[in-house]
Amino acid sequence: MIRRLLRSIRPRTAAYFRRRLLARGIDATDQAAAGRALILAPHADDEAIGCAALIARKAAAGTEVVIVIATDGRHSERSLDIGPDELARVRRIEAVEAARALGLAPGAVRFLDFEDGTLDANRGPLSAAIAAIEAEVQPDELFAPHVDEHPDHRTLSEVARDTLLKSTRARYYEYPVRYWGRVPWVTRASNPLHVIAEVILDPIREWRRPRAMLVRTADHLDAKRAALSVYAGEMESVGHFVYPFALTEYEAFFPITP
């Protein structure tokens, strides 16, 4: 009964939360084109879901953007026609093509090639890899995924904070990927009482965060659509919950401080 109740209230709660969080946001579109940016993405397509309009805006202004794809995508689809190695190769090509659709050169995309689903088991190497790239790029702005229910998203979010938040000189932001898809702050806790506690108590922590930075997608929404369409296989399976928030008036970025 409790689980059934939670399933019924989650979509409405998530929609309300998103409206209120964005209503508190600050429109930073006029400043968004400036500042060399480092984008950390758990998978190829996450950068397009959360940051495509921002990336296109910076690229159009001639601002340097470097995208880091942490995993190799070999388990992103189940197919009888294509094996994991070939799928990883396809994902790499798609990431470069999506970046091109946003105005970036192929060299703007870096690949760490950790196997899908293994970031938690590779926290040390992941930390070392992103620290080395951050030291090389010296970004003015750093964008990492906001924590959500996906294990790779959660791990990269946590490792990026642990590794870079206190040491980087860059302004540090997190972008939502699956954050809007469910009640955003709820994990997959098995105990229904734990879930209820999250639903009631965790929004307080969310509201205490600094107000979100909002970047208008206007003038770059077509480029974002083009980048997402490159990932046709992924969008076929996740587009039903990605498009309603990814192709809206704003992209949202949460400022994170040490």
C-alpha positions as CSV (number, residue, x, y, z in Angstrom):
1,M,0.0,0.0,0.0
2,I,2.8,2.4,0.9
3,R,4.7,1.7,-2.3
4,R,1.5,2.2,-4.4
5,L,0.9,5.5,-2.6
6,L,4.5,6.6,-3.4
7,R,4.2,5.6,-7.0
8,S,1.0,7.8,-7.3
9,I,2.5,10.9,-5.7
10,R,6.0,10.8,-7.2
11,P,5.2,12.3,-10.7
12,R,3.1,15.2,-9.2
13,T,5.7,15.8,-6.5
14,A,8.6,15.9,-9.0
15,A,6.7,18.2,-11.3
16,Y,5.8,20.6,-8.5
17,F,9.4,20.5,-7.2
18,R,10.8,21.3,-10.6
19,R,8.5,24.3,-11.1
20,R,9.4,25.7,-7.7
21,L,13.1,25.1,-8.0
22,L,13.2,26.9,-11.4
23,A,11.0,29.7,-10.2
24,R,13.7,30.4,-7.6
25,G,16.4,30.3,-10.3
26,I,18.5,33.2,-11.6
27,D,18.7,33.9,-15.3
28,A,22.4,33.8,-16.1
29,T,22.0,33.6,-19.9
30,D,23.9,36.8,-20.7
31,Q,27.0,35.5,-18.8
32,A,26.8,31.9,-20.0
33,A,28.8,32.3,-23.2
34,A,31.9,33.4,-21.4
35,G,34.2,31.1,-19.4
36,R,36.2,28.1,-20.5
37,A,34.2,25.1,-19.5
38,L,34.9,21.5,-18.6
39,I,31.8,19.2,-18.9
40,L,32.0,15.8,-17.1
41,A,29.5,13.3,-18.4
42,P,28.9,9.8,-17.0
43,H,27.8,8.5,-20.5
44,A,27.7,9.7,-24.0
45,D,24.3,11.6,-24.2
46,D,24.3,12.9,-20.7
47,E,26.1,16.1,-21.8
48,A,23.5,16.6,-24.5
49,I,20.6,16.1,-22.1
50,G,21.8,18.5,-19.5
51,C,24.2,21.0,-21.1
52,A,23.7,21.1,-24.9
53,A,22.3,24.6,-25.2
54,L,25.0,25.9,-22.8
55,I,27.7,24.2,-24.9
56,A,26.2,25.5,-28.2
57,R,26.0,29.0,-26.7
58,K,29.7,28.9,-25.6
59,A,30.8,27.4,-28.9
60,A,29.0,30.1,-30.9
61,A,30.9,32.7,-28.9
62,G,34.3,31.0,-29.6
63,T,34.6,29.9,-25.9
64,E,36.6,26.7,-25.3
65,V,34.6,23.7,-24.1
66,V,36.0,20.3,-23.3
67,I,33.6,17.3,-22.7
68,V,34.8,14.3,-20.8
69,I,32.8,11.0,-21.3
70,A,33.6,8.7,-18.4
71,T,32.1,5.3,-19.6
72,D,32.4,3.5,-22.9
73,G,28.7,2.8,-23.5
74,R,29.1,-0.9,-24.2
75,H,26.1,-1.8,-22.1
76,S,23.9,1.1,-23.0
77,E,21.6,-1.1,-25.2
78,R,20.7,-4.7,-25.4
79,S,20.9,-5.9,-29.0
80,L,21.1,-9.2,-30.8
81,D,22.7,-7.4,-33.8
82,I,25.6,-5.6,-32.3
83,G,28.1,-6.7,-29.6
84,P,29.5,-4.7,-26.7
85,D,32.7,-3.7,-28.5
86,E,30.9,-2.5,-31.5
87,L,28.4,-0.6,-29.4
88,A,31.3,1.1,-27.5
89,R,32.7,2.2,-30.9
90,V,29.4,3.5,-32.0
91,R,28.9,5.5,-28.8
92,R,32.3,7.2,-29.3
93,I,31.3,8.2,-32.9
94,E,28.0,9.5,-31.6
95,A,29.6,11.6,-28.9
96,V,31.9,13.3,-31.5
97,E,28.9,13.9,-33.9
98,A,26.8,15.3,-31.1
99,A,29.6,17.7,-30.2
100,R,29.9,18.7,-33.8
101,A,26.1,19.5,-33.9
102,L,26.8,21.8,-31.0
103,G,29.6,23.6,-32.8
104,L,32.6,21.8,-31.3
105,A,35.6,20.2,-33.0
106,P,36.2,16.4,-32.5
107,G,39.1,17.1,-30.3
108,A,36.9,18.7,-27.7
109,V,35.6,15.3,-26.6
110,R,37.8,13.2,-24.3
111,F,37.0,9.5,-23.5
112,L,38.0,7.8,-20.2
113,D,36.6,4.5,-21.4
114,F,35.6,3.0,-18.1
115,E,33.2,0.1,-18.7
116,D,29.6,0.9,-18.3
117,G,28.4,0.3,-14.7
118,T,31.9,0.1,-13.2
119,L,32.6,3.7,-12.1
120,D,31.9,2.8,-8.4
121,A,34.6,0.1,-8.6
122,N,37.0,2.5,-10.2
123,R,36.8,5.6,-8.0
124,G,40.6,5.9,-7.6
125,P,41.4,5.8,-11.4
126,L,38.4,8.0,-12.2
127,S,39.5,10.6,-9.6
128,A,43.0,10.6,-11.1
129,A,41.8,10.9,-14.6
130,I,39.5,13.9,-14.1
131,A,42.0,15.6,-11.9
132,A,44.6,15.4,-14.7
133,I,42.2,16.8,-17.3
134,E,41.1,19.6,-15.0
135,A,44.7,20.6,-14.4
136,E,45.4,20.6,-18.1
137,V,42.3,22.5,-19.2
138,Q,42.2,25.0,-16.3
139,P,38.5,25.7,-16.7
140,D,36.7,28.8,-15.5
141,E,33.6,26.7,-15.1
142,L,33.2,23.1,-14.3
143,F,30.0,21.1,-14.8
144,A,29.4,17.7,-13.3
145,P,26.2,15.6,-13.1
146,H,23.9,16.2,-10.2
147,V,23.4,13.0,-8.1
148,D,20.5,10.9,-9.1
149,E,19.4,7.2,-8.9
150,H,21.7,6.0,-11.7
151,P,24.9,4.4,-10.1
152,D,27.3,5.8,-12.7
153,H,25.7,9.3,-12.4
154,R,25.9,9.1,-8.6
155,T,29.5,7.9,-8.6
156,L,30.8,10.6,-11.0
157,S,29.0,13.3,-9.1
158,E,30.5,12.1,-5.8
159,V,34.0,11.6,-7.2
160,A,34.0,14.9,-8.9
161,R,33.1,16.7,-5.7
162,D,35.6,14.8,-3.6
163,T,38.4,15.4,-6.2
164,L,37.8,18.8,-7.6
165,L,35.5,20.9,-5.5
166,K,38.0,22.2,-3.0
167,S,41.0,22.4,-5.3
168,T,39.6,23.8,-8.6
169,R,39.6,27.6,-9.2
170,A,36.6,27.1,-11.5
171,R,33.0,27.9,-10.6
172,Y,31.5,24.6,-9.9
173,Y,28.0,23.6,-11.1
174,E,26.0,20.4,-11.3
175,Y,23.5,19.7,-14.0
176,P,20.4,17.4,-13.8
177,V,20.1,14.3,-16.0
178,R,17.7,11.9,-14.5
179,Y,17.1,14.3,-11.6
180,W,13.6,15.3,-12.9
181,G,12.5,11.8,-13.9
182,R,11.3,10.7,-10.5
183,V,10.9,12.4,-7.2
184,P,14.3,13.8,-7.7
185,W,15.8,13.4,-4.2
186,V,14.5,9.8,-3.7
187,T,17.0,7.0,-4.0
188,R,16.2,3.3,-4.4
189,A,16.0,2.6,-0.7
190,S,14.4,-0.8,-0.2
191,N,12.7,0.1,3.1
192,P,9.5,2.1,2.4
193,L,9.9,4.0,5.7
194,H,13.3,5.2,4.4
195,V,11.7,6.4,1.2
196,I,9.0,8.2,3.1
197,A,11.6,10.0,5.2
198,E,13.4,11.0,2.0
199,V,10.2,12.4,0.5
200,I,9.5,14.5,3.6
201,L,12.9,15.5,4.8
202,D,15.3,15.7,1.9
203,P,13.5,18.5,0.1
204,I,14.6,20.7,3.0
205,R,18.2,20.1,2.0
206,E,17.4,20.8,-1.6
207,W,15.8,24.2,-0.8
208,R,18.9,25.2,1.2
209,R,21.0,25.0,-1.9
210,P,22.0,28.2,-3.7
211,R,19.5,29.2,-6.3
212,A,19.9,27.5,-9.7
213,M,21.6,29.2,-12.6
214,L,19.3,29.2,-15.5
215,V,20.4,29.4,-19.2
216,R,17.8,30.0,-21.8
217,T,17.8,27.5,-24.6
218,A,16.4,30.0,-27.2
219,D,18.5,30.3,-30.3
220,H,20.2,26.9,-29.5
221,L,17.2,24.6,-29.1
222,D,17.6,23.3,-32.7
223,A,21.2,22.4,-32.0
224,K,20.2,20.6,-28.8
225,R,17.6,18.6,-30.7
226,A,20.2,17.7,-33.3
227,A,22.7,16.6,-30.7
228,L,20.0,14.4,-28.9
229,S,18.9,12.9,-32.3
230,V,22.5,11.7,-32.8
231,Y,21.9,9.3,-29.9
232,A,18.8,7.8,-31.6
233,G,19.2,4.4,-29.9
234,E,19.3,5.9,-26.4
235,M,16.6,8.4,-27.0
236,E,14.3,5.6,-28.2
237,S,14.4,4.1,-24.7
238,V,14.7,7.2,-22.5
239,G,13.3,10.0,-24.6
240,H,9.8,9.7,-23.1
241,F,11.1,11.2,-19.8
242,V,14.1,13.1,-21.2
243,Y,12.4,15.3,-23.8
244,P,9.7,16.9,-21.5
245,F,12.5,18.6,-19.4
246,A,15.4,18.6,-21.8
247,L,13.7,20.6,-24.5
248,T,12.3,23.4,-22.4
249,E,12.9,27.1,-22.0
250,Y,15.9,26.7,-19.6
251,E,18.7,24.5,-18.7
252,A,19.4,24.5,-15.0
253,F,22.7,24.3,-13.2
254,F,23.1,24.1,-9.4
255,P,26.0,26.1,-7.9
256,I,28.0,23.8,-5.6
257,T,30.3,25.3,-2.9
258,P,32.9,23.6,-0.7
